[in-house]
Amino acid sequence: MTDEPVDDVSIGGEMIRLGQFLKFSGLLDSGGDAKEVIIDGYVTVNGDEERRRGRQLRDGDLVSFEGRTVRVRP
């Protein structure tokens, strides 16, 4: 994982897809950017590289990109 501070991001529901979450959390500005960084392997979920933009995230999942980590909260 990472030693960086972790920010909690409330998604207002039970589940969100990884591509949507990257935009929603402010890690990225656009869906096109999200698609590229996911496909290129720059995003991790719970410490593992994730290349599926449609990966479903749930409460407690940790998403990391460029040294920043955010935790999914309902």
N, C-alpha and C positions, 0 to 999 in steps of 0.2 A: 504494500500500500504506500503510504506516504507519511512524512513527518510534518507536512504542511497543515495549517489549521483547516478544520472542516466546517463548512457552512451548511445549515439545514435549509432546504427549500421545500415549502409546502406546495403540493401539486393540486390540492383541493379535491382529491379523489383517491381511489384505490391503486390505479395503475396509469402509467404514461410510457410512451415509446421513447427510446433513447434519442432519436433525432429531434423529437419535439422537446425533450427535456433539456438538451444542450442549448436550444434557443430560449426556452422558458426560464432557465436558471441564470442566463446571462453569460454562460461560458462562450457562446458564439452568437453572432448577430443574425445569421441567415440559415435557412434550410439547406441551401446549396453548399455553404461552408461546412455544415454538419455532415452532409453526405460525404464530402471529400475526406474530412479528417477521420471519419469512421472507417470508410473503405481503405484508407491508407494505414490504418492500425494505430492511430495516435490516441485513441480513447480507451480507457480501461473501466471495467465495471467490477467492483469488489476485488480489485487487484489483477484481474485477468483482461488481456487484450480482447476487445469486442469489435467485430466488423459487421454486425447486423444492425442496421439503422432501426429496424422494427423491434429490436429486443425490448421486451416488456420489463419495466422497472417497477419495483414495489417498495413499500416502506422499509427503510434501513439500507437500501442499496447505496453503495458509494461509487460515484462517477468522477473520474479524474481526467483532466486534459491540461497540458502545459503547466504542470506544477500546482494546479488548483483542484481541490477536491470538494464535492458537494454531496450531501446526503439527502436522499429522497424521503420526504415526510408527507403523510396524507393531508 
